[in-house]
Amino acid sequence: MNNATTFVGLDVHARSVKACAFAPETGGTVGKSFGYEPGEIASWAASLPQPAKCVYEPGATGFHLCRELNAMGVDCVVGAVSKMHKPAADRGRKTDRRDARLLAVQLALGVVTEVHVPDPECEGARDPTRASADARDDAVRAKQRPSKFLLRHGFVYDGKNAPGRGGAAGPGISGRGSAGSTWETPPRWPPSTTIANASGRPTRARPRSMRR
């Protein structure tokens, strides 16, 4: 058995994984394609000269593959995407095989910044918090949409939110505007300031005094 470490880069997608094994002693590489099957990847990694170490970038698949491989006895880490050193010459020639080989070489050079892999309990605690934040963002966008729609048609809301209410969601859309708030039509610009954009739709040009 070879005592040299074999470094494996994994380019992980939802339904496929492209793997590339790199041996620093010889500079040779071995590539292989898998479905998203941690068991098959672990069996292939075990057949390589040992010890072997795998790395991949976290994406939509998260940390599931890393936990599964480690549970099967395969040393696997997750690299920080923002800290990866990607040559400028390879940006226009991006392929799954190139990405996997680049990960393997960087792992061999020791320039991969490993990220913490949370356990299932910790990740499960994060999910409700993230879901709540996503729901708040969706609510803000839903409240802003009617306001911006009416604004495009010339109606401006002159009210303000009730005390203690933030203004990011758009004033008055939820019916909590201040007493006496009304919708009003803004003044029309002179005909000479009406222009047409590239689509042929008329737009109003603001006077120079109002431009920032």
C-alpha positions in Angstrom: 0.0 0.0 0.0 1.3 3.4 -0.9 1.9 5.7 2.1 1.4 8.8 0.0 -1.9 10.6 0.5 -4.3 10.7 -2.4 -6.3 13.9 -2.8 -9.8 13.7 -4.2 -11.8 16.6 -5.5 -15.5 16.3 -5.9 -17.7 18.5 -8.1 -21.1 17.9 -6.5 -24.4 18.5 -8.2 -28.0 17.4 -7.3 -27.9 14.3 -9.4 -24.3 13.7 -10.3 -20.8 13.9 -8.8 -17.6 14.3 -10.9 -14.5 13.0 -9.0 -10.8 13.5 -9.7 -8.1 11.7 -7.7 -4.7 13.4 -7.6 -1.4 11.7 -6.6 1.3 14.3 -5.8 4.2 11.9 -6.1 3.4 11.1 -9.8 1.2 14.1 -10.7 -1.3 11.7 -12.2 -5.0 12.1 -12.0 -7.9 9.6 -12.2 -11.4 10.8 -12.9 -14.7 9.1 -12.4 -18.4 10.0 -12.6 -21.1 9.0 -10.1 -24.7 9.6 -9.4 -25.4 11.2 -6.1 -24.5 8.0 -4.3 -22.3 8.4 -1.2 -21.8 4.6 -0.9 -20.3 4.4 -4.5 -18.1 7.3 -3.9 -16.8 5.9 -0.6 -16.1 2.5 -2.2 -14.1 4.1 -5.0 -12.2 6.3 -2.6 -11.3 3.2 -0.5 -9.9 1.6 -3.6 -7.4 4.4 -4.1 -3.9 4.5 -2.6 -4.4 5.2 1.1 -4.8 7.4 3.0 -7.2 9.4 0.8 -8.8 12.7 1.6 -11.8 14.3 -0.3 -12.9 17.8 -0.6 -15.8 19.6 -2.3 -17.4 23.0 -2.3 -20.7 23.5 -0.4 -23.7 24.4 -2.6 -27.3 23.5 -2.8 -26.5 20.0 -1.6 -25.1 21.3 1.7 -23.1 19.1 4.1 -25.0 15.8 3.6 -22.4 14.2 1.4 -19.5 15.1 3.8 -21.3 13.6 6.8 -22.1 10.4 4.9 -18.6 9.9 3.6 -17.1 10.5 7.1 -19.6 8.0 8.6 -18.3 5.5 6.1 -14.7 6.0 7.1 -13.7 8.4 4.2 -11.9 11.5 5.3 -13.9 14.4 3.7 -13.8 18.1 4.2 -15.8 21.1 2.8 -13.8 24.0 1.4 -14.9 27.6 1.6 -16.0 28.8 -1.9 -14.9 32.4 -1.3 -11.4 31.4 -0.4 -10.7 29.1 -3.4 -7.8 30.2 -5.6 -9.1 29.9 -9.2 -6.7 30.8 -12.1 -8.0 33.5 -14.3 -7.1 31.4 -17.4 -9.6 28.7 -16.4 -12.6 30.9 -15.9 -13.6 30.7 -19.5 -13.0 26.9 -19.6 -15.2 25.8 -16.7 -16.1 22.1 -16.7 -17.0 19.7 -13.9 -13.8 17.7 -14.5 -11.6 20.8 -14.3 -13.3 21.9 -11.2 -12.8 18.6 -9.5 -9.1 18.5 -10.5 -8.6 22.0 -9.2 -10.1 21.1 -5.9 -7.8 18.0 -5.6 -4.7 20.0 -6.5 -5.5 22.8 -4.0 -6.1 20.2 -1.3 -2.7 18.7 -2.0 -1.1 22.1 -1.8 -2.8 22.8 1.5 -4.5 26.0 0.4 -8.1 24.9 1.0 -9.8 26.7 3.8 -12.0 24.2 5.6 -15.4 25.2 6.9 -17.1 23.8 10.0 -19.6 21.0 9.2 -22.5 21.2 11.6 -24.1 18.1 13.0 -27.7 17.3 12.0 -29.0 18.7 15.3 -27.3 22.1 14.8 -28.3 22.3 11.2 -31.9 21.4 12.1 -31.9 24.4 14.6 -30.7 26.7 11.8 -33.5 25.8 9.3 -36.5 27.3 11.2 -34.5 30.6 11.7 -33.7 30.7 8.0 -37.2 29.9 7.0 -38.5 32.7 9.3 -36.1 35.2 7.7 -37.1 34.1 4.2 -40.8 34.4 5.1 -40.2 38.0 6.4 -38.4 38.9 3.1 -41.2 37.4 1.1 -43.8 39.5 3.1 -41.8 42.7 2.5 -41.6 42.1 -1.3 -45.4 41.2 -1.4 -46.3 44.5 0.4 -44.0 46.5 -1.9 -45.4 45.1 -5.1 -48.8 46.7 -5.1 -47.3 50.1 -4.0 -44.8 50.0 -6.9 -47.5 48.9 -9.3 -49.8 51.8 -8.5 -46.8 54.2 -8.6 -46.1 53.2 -12.2 -49.7 54.2 -13.0 -49.4 57.6 -11.4 -50.8 57.0 -7.8 -48.7 58.0 -4.8 -49.5 57.2 -1.2 -48.9 60.3 1.0 -49.3 58.6 4.3 -46.8 57.1 6.7 -46.7 53.9 8.7 -48.1 53.8 12.2 -45.7 54.6 15.0 -43.3 51.8 15.6 -43.8 50.3 12.2 -40.9 50.1 9.8 -41.1 51.7 6.4 -39.4 49.1 4.4 -42.6 47.1 3.7 -44.2 50.1 2.0 -46.4 52.6 3.8 -50.1 51.9 4.1 -50.2 48.7 2.0 -51.4 46.6 4.9 -54.1 49.1 5.9 -52.1 50.4 8.9 -51.5 53.9 7.4 -51.9 57.0 9.5 -55.4 58.6 9.8 -56.4 60.7 6.9 -53.9 59.2 4.5 -55.1 59.1 0.9 -53.9 58.2 -2.5 -53.3 61.1 -4.8 -52.3 61.6 -8.4 -49.0 63.3 -8.9 -48.8 66.4 -11.1 -48.3 65.7 -14.8 -45.0 66.8 -16.4 -45.3 69.2 -19.4 -45.7 67.4 -22.7 -42.3 68.5 -23.8 -40.7 66.3 -21.1 -42.5 63.1 -22.2 -40.1 60.8 -24.0 -40.1 57.2 -25.3 -37.8 54.5 -24.1 -36.3 51.7 -26.2 -39.6 49.7 -26.0 -41.6 52.6 -27.3 -43.4 53.1 -24.0 -43.7 56.8 -23.0 -41.8 57.8 -19.9 -41.7 61.0 -18.0 -38.4 62.9 -17.7 -37.8 64.6 -14.4 -36.9 68.3 -14.4 -33.2 68.9 -13.9 -33.9 70.6 -10.6 -35.3 67.2 -9.3 -32.4 65.1 -10.5 -29.8 64.0 -8.0 
